Amino acid sequence: MRLLAPLPRLWSFAGLALALLFLPAAAMAAAPTQSFLQPMSATAQEQSAHLMRVIAVTMIVILPVLIGVPLILWRYRLRGAKAKYTPEWDYSGKLEWVLWGVPVLVIIVLAAWLWSFTSRLDPYEPVGQKPLQVQAIGLDWKWVFIYPEEGIATVDELALPVGRPVELTLTTDTVMQSMLIAPLTGQIYAMPGMTTKLNFAATRTGSAEGENTQFNGDSFGRQKFIVKALQPGQYAAWLSAVRGAPVLDDATYRVLRRRSVLAGARTDLGLSKQAIPIYFSAPDRSLFDRIVAKYHLSGDSGAVPALGGTGLPPKGGVSSR
């Protein structure tokens, strides 16, 4: 009887252990996807497959070392009967070919794969016909997304329909930044006065996390946004809801351009102080182009202050921010 008494307690511990094991999995299921190992596009699928191929090939070099070192230590131990004493041995042609030939072949294979992979996944190359046009503006410390064809804009939320190609055109209205949406596409830089592009298409519904990977100040770690891959019907409903939001004009944009995180920007705009996306309707279709162009104007141009300055030092040496 004394041996059976602890069994209920053991079952309780087992149940607690199982709960702790599955809680993180449940939490991860509810959180946005953050890794290309959980791909939501063909691009991320290729990246994941490429990583698996690289690991498999590099194991050709790594596994012999992991297995061979213990075997050599055992075979040539002090009292080993099979260990052959050869003090004059210093060269083996077969071993030289293996030691140099295998790594060279591995490097050649990896280089060929990388060349093919990089060429195939060119971020500037469209992935389909009639892509959804989205303009992304990096700020301190948030992202503004303008849908010129849809007549809407968002802050820190990028919604897109599953199956439709997306062409994302990026710039920044502050320092250089770097956008990464790992489950959907690769990383690319955004620079003031310049534009770069990302082309991708979601293959399944879900939410992913996008971020800036280029350090740009105190709240760098909070400059993240949500990407929602929706079914076409859900995307149409989302568009209808956003089109009823306030207008994004120059005055509103000047507020967004302040150095603040999402919750701070909402407070500045008279909204609730929550870290939830902001929606706008009817943005000026030339806003993105004017933001890019103002970095090519002289510092005394009247057009620069209209969009909140450039963040670049004027001729006098004092920052306009």
C-alpha positions as CSV (number, residue, x, y, z in Angstrom):
1,M,0.0,0.0,0.0
2,R,2.9,2.4,0.7
3,L,4.2,1.9,-2.8
4,L,0.8,2.7,-4.4
5,A,0.2,5.8,-2.4
6,P,2.5,8.1,-4.4
7,L,0.8,7.1,-7.7
8,P,-1.9,9.8,-7.7
9,R,0.8,12.4,-7.0
10,L,2.9,11.0,-9.9
11,W,-0.1,11.3,-12.2
12,S,-0.5,14.9,-11.1
13,F,3.1,15.7,-11.9
14,A,2.7,14.0,-15.3
15,G,-0.4,16.0,-16.1
16,L,1.4,19.2,-15.2
17,A,4.4,18.3,-17.3
18,L,2.2,17.6,-20.3
19,A,0.4,21.0,-19.8
20,L,3.7,22.8,-19.6
21,L,4.8,21.0,-22.8
22,F,1.8,22.0,-24.9
23,L,1.3,25.5,-23.5
24,P,4.1,27.0,-25.5
25,A,2.9,25.2,-28.7
26,A,-0.6,26.7,-28.1
27,A,0.9,30.2,-27.5
28,M,3.0,29.9,-30.7
29,A,-0.1,28.9,-32.7
30,A,-1.9,32.1,-31.6
31,A,1.2,34.4,-32.2
32,P,2.2,35.7,-35.6
33,T,4.6,33.4,-37.6
34,Q,8.2,34.7,-37.3
35,S,10.3,32.2,-39.2
36,F,10.8,31.0,-42.8
37,L,10.7,27.5,-41.3
38,Q,6.9,28.0,-41.2
39,P,6.6,29.3,-44.7
40,M,3.6,31.2,-46.0
41,S,4.9,31.8,-49.5
42,A,6.8,30.0,-52.2
43,T,9.8,32.3,-51.5
44,A,9.9,31.2,-47.8
45,Q,9.4,27.6,-48.9
46,E,12.5,27.8,-51.1
47,Q,14.5,29.4,-48.3
48,S,13.4,26.6,-45.9
49,A,14.3,23.9,-48.4
50,H,17.6,25.6,-49.2
51,L,18.5,25.5,-45.5
52,M,17.7,21.8,-45.2
53,R,19.9,21.1,-48.3
54,V,22.8,23.0,-46.8
55,I,22.5,21.2,-43.5
56,A,22.4,17.8,-45.3
57,V,25.5,18.5,-47.4
58,T,27.5,20.0,-44.5
59,M,26.8,16.8,-42.5
60,I,29.1,15.0,-45.0
61,V,32.0,17.0,-43.3
62,I,30.7,17.2,-39.8
63,L,29.5,13.6,-39.1
64,P,32.8,11.9,-39.9
65,V,34.4,14.2,-37.3
66,L,31.8,13.6,-34.7
67,I,31.9,9.8,-35.2
68,G,35.6,9.4,-36.1
69,V,37.1,11.3,-33.1
70,P,35.6,9.0,-30.4
71,L,36.5,5.9,-32.5
72,I,40.2,7.0,-32.9
73,L,40.4,7.8,-29.2
74,W,39.1,4.3,-28.4
75,R,41.2,2.5,-31.0
76,Y,44.5,4.2,-30.0
77,R,44.0,4.2,-26.3
78,L,46.9,3.3,-24.1
79,R,46.1,-0.4,-23.7
80,G,44.4,-1.0,-27.1
81,A,45.4,-4.3,-28.6
82,K,44.5,-3.4,-32.2
83,A,46.5,-0.1,-32.3
84,K,49.4,-0.4,-34.7
85,Y,52.5,1.5,-33.7
86,T,53.9,3.3,-36.8
87,P,56.2,6.1,-35.6
88,E,57.7,6.7,-39.1
89,W,54.3,7.2,-40.8
90,D,53.7,10.7,-42.1
91,Y,51.7,10.6,-45.3
92,S,48.8,8.9,-47.1
93,G,47.7,9.9,-50.6
94,K,44.2,8.4,-50.1
95,L,43.7,10.4,-46.9
96,E,45.0,13.6,-48.6
97,W,42.5,13.2,-51.4
98,V,39.6,12.7,-48.9
99,L,40.7,15.5,-46.6
100,W,41.0,18.1,-49.4
101,G,38.7,16.7,-52.1
102,V,35.5,16.3,-50.0
103,P,35.5,19.9,-48.6
104,V,36.2,21.3,-52.1
105,L,33.3,19.4,-53.5
106,V,31.0,20.5,-50.7
107,I,32.0,24.2,-51.4
108,I,31.4,23.8,-55.1
109,V,27.9,22.3,-54.5
110,L,27.0,24.9,-52.0
111,A,28.2,27.8,-54.3
112,A,26.2,26.4,-57.2
113,W,23.0,26.1,-55.1
114,L,23.4,29.6,-53.7
115,W,23.9,31.1,-57.2
116,S,20.8,29.3,-58.5
117,F,18.8,30.1,-55.4
118,T,19.7,33.8,-55.4
119,S,19.0,34.2,-59.1
120,R,15.6,32.4,-58.8
121,L,14.5,34.5,-55.9
122,D,15.4,38.0,-57.2
123,P,13.2,40.4,-55.0
124,Y,12.8,42.7,-58.0
125,E,11.4,40.0,-60.2
126,P,7.5,39.9,-60.3
127,V,6.0,36.6,-59.2
128,G,2.9,36.9,-61.3
129,Q,0.6,39.1,-63.4
130,K,-1.1,42.3,-62.1
131,P,0.5,42.4,-58.6
132,L,-1.1,44.3,-55.8
133,Q,0.8,47.6,-55.5
134,V,1.8,48.6,-51.9
135,Q,4.1,51.5,-51.0
136,A,6.0,51.1,-47.7
137,I,7.5,54.1,-45.8
138,G,9.8,53.4,-42.9
139,L,9.6,55.9,-40.0
140,D,10.9,56.1,-36.4
141,W,9.5,53.6,-35.2
142,K,6.7,52.4,-37.4
143,W,5.8,51.5,-40.9
144,V,3.3,53.3,-43.1
145,F,1.7,51.2,-45.9
146,I,-0.1,53.0,-48.8
147,Y,-2.3,51.1,-51.2
148,P,-2.5,53.6,-54.1
149,E,-5.0,51.5,-56.2
150,E,-7.2,50.8,-53.2
151,G,-7.2,54.4,-51.8
152,I,-6.3,53.4,-48.3
153,A,-3.2,53.5,-46.0
154,T,-2.3,51.7,-42.7
155,V,0.2,52.0,-40.0
156,D,1.9,48.8,-38.8
157,E,-0.5,46.4,-40.6
158,L,-0.1,44.9,-44.1
159,A,-3.1,43.0,-45.4
160,L,-3.0,41.0,-48.6
161,P,-5.1,38.5,-50.4
162,V,-3.8,34.9,-50.6
163,G,-2.8,33.9,-54.1
164,R,-2.3,37.4,-55.5
165,P,1.2,38.6,-56.2
166,V,2.3,41.7,-54.2
167,E,4.8,44.3,-55.3
168,L,6.1,46.2,-52.3
169,T,7.9,49.4,-53.1
170,L,10.0,50.7,-50.1
171,T,11.6,53.9,-49.0
172,T,12.3,55.6,-45.7
173,D,11.7,59.1,-44.4
174,T,14.4,58.8,-41.8
175,V,17.6,56.8,-41.5
176,M,18.3,53.7,-43.5
177,Q,16.1,50.7,-42.5
178,S,15.8,47.1,-43.4
179,M,12.5,45.3,-43.8
180,L,12.1,41.5,-43.2
181,I,9.0,39.4,-43.3
182,A,10.6,36.1,-42.8
183,P,7.6,33.7,-43.4
184,L,6.8,35.5,-46.7
185,T,9.9,37.0,-48.3
186,G,13.6,37.9,-47.7
187,Q,15.2,41.0,-46.3
188,I,15.8,44.3,-48.3
189,Y,17.0,47.7,-47.3
190,A,15.1,51.0,-47.6
191,M,17.0,54.3,-47.9
192,P,15.9,57.9,-47.9
193,G,15.5,59.4,-51.4
194,M,15.6,55.9,-53.0
195,T,13.2,53.0,-53.6
196,T,13.7,49.2,-53.4
197,K,11.2,46.4,-54.1
198,L,10.0,43.1,-52.7
199,N,7.9,40.8,-54.8
200,F,6.1,37.8,-53.1
201,A,2.7,36.1,-52.9
202,A,1.1,34.4,-49.9
203,T,0.1,30.8,-50.4
204,R,-1.9,30.3,-47.3
205,T,-3.9,32.3,-44.8
206,G,-2.4,33.4,-41.5
207,S,-0.5,36.2,-39.8
208,A,3.2,36.9,-39.9
209,E,5.5,39.4,-38.1
210,G,7.4,41.9,-40.1
211,E,10.2,44.0,-38.6
212,N,13.0,46.5,-39.2
213,T,16.4,44.7,-38.8
214,Q,18.6,47.8,-39.1
215,F,19.2,49.5,-35.7
216,N,17.7,53.0,-35.8
217,G,17.4,54.3,-32.2
218,D,15.9,53.7,-28.8
219,S,12.7,51.9,-29.9
220,F,14.3,49.9,-32.7
221,G,13.1,46.6,-31.0
222,R,9.4,47.7,-31.1
223,Q,9.3,48.6,-34.8
224,K,7.3,45.6,-35.9
225,F,4.1,45.1,-37.9
226,I,1.6,42.5,-38.6
227,V,1.1,40.9,-42.0
228,K,-2.4,39.4,-42.6
229,A,-2.8,36.9,-45.4
230,L,-6.5,36.8,-46.1
231,Q,-8.9,34.9,-48.4
232,P,-10.1,37.2,-51.2
233,G,-13.5,37.7,-49.6
234,Q,-12.0,38.5,-46.2
235,Y,-9.6,41.0,-47.9
236,A,-12.5,42.7,-49.7
237,A,-14.3,43.0,-46.3
238,W,-11.1,44.4,-44.7
239,L,-10.9,47.0,-47.5
240,S,-14.5,48.1,-47.0
241,A,-13.9,48.6,-43.3
242,V,-10.7,50.6,-43.8
243,R,-12.2,52.9,-46.4
244,G,-14.3,54.5,-43.7
245,A,-11.3,55.7,-41.7
246,P,-10.1,59.3,-41.6
247,V,-8.1,60.8,-44.5
248,L,-4.3,60.7,-44.5
249,D,-3.2,64.2,-45.4
250,D,0.0,66.1,-45.1
251,A,-0.8,67.4,-41.6
252,T,-1.6,63.8,-40.4
253,Y,1.6,62.5,-42.0
254,R,3.7,65.2,-40.2
255,V,2.3,63.7,-36.9
256,L,3.1,60.2,-37.9
257,R,6.7,61.2,-38.8
258,R,7.5,62.2,-35.2
259,R,9.8,59.8,-33.4
260,S,7.3,57.6,-31.6
261,V,6.2,54.0,-31.5
262,L,2.7,53.0,-32.6
263,A,1.0,53.7,-29.3
264,G,2.6,57.1,-29.1
265,A,1.5,58.0,-32.7
266,R,-2.1,57.0,-31.8
267,T,-1.9,59.3,-28.8
268,D,-0.6,62.2,-30.9
269,L,-3.5,61.7,-33.3
270,G,-6.1,61.8,-30.5
271,L,-6.7,58.0,-30.5
272,S,-6.6,55.5,-27.7
273,K,-3.1,54.7,-26.5
274,Q,-2.9,51.1,-27.7
275,A,-0.4,49.3,-29.8
276,I,-3.0,48.5,-32.6
277,P,-2.8,49.5,-36.2
278,I,-4.0,52.8,-37.5
279,Y,-6.1,53.0,-40.7
280,F,-6.6,55.9,-43.2
281,S,-8.6,56.4,-46.3
282,A,-8.0,58.5,-49.5
283,P,-4.3,59.2,-49.1
284,D,-2.7,61.6,-51.6
285,R,-1.5,59.3,-54.5
286,S,1.6,61.5,-54.8
287,L,2.5,61.3,-51.1
288,F,5.1,58.5,-51.6
289,D,6.7,60.1,-54.6
290,R,6.9,63.5,-52.8
291,I,8.6,61.8,-49.8
292,V,11.2,60.3,-52.1
293,A,11.7,63.5,-54.1
294,K,12.2,65.8,-51.1
295,Y,15.6,64.3,-50.4
296,H,16.7,65.5,-53.8
297,L,15.7,69.1,-53.1
298,S,17.8,71.9,-51.6
299,G,17.6,72.5,-47.9
300,D,15.9,75.9,-48.3
301,S,13.1,74.6,-50.5
302,G,9.6,75.3,-49.2
303,A,8.5,71.8,-50.1
304,V,10.7,70.2,-47.4
305,P,9.0,71.5,-44.2
306,A,5.6,70.7,-45.7
307,L,6.3,67.0,-45.2
308,G,8.0,67.3,-41.8
309,G,11.6,67.9,-42.9
310,T,14.2,65.4,-44.2
311,G,16.1,64.6,-41.1
312,L,19.3,65.7,-42.9
313,P,21.5,68.5,-41.6
314,P,21.0,71.8,-43.6
315,K,23.8,73.9,-44.8
316,G,24.2,75.5,-41.3
317,G,24.9,72.1,-39.8
318,V,21.9,72.0,-37.4
319,S,19.5,69.1,-37.9
320,S,16.0,70.0,-39.2
321,R,14.4,67.4,-37.1
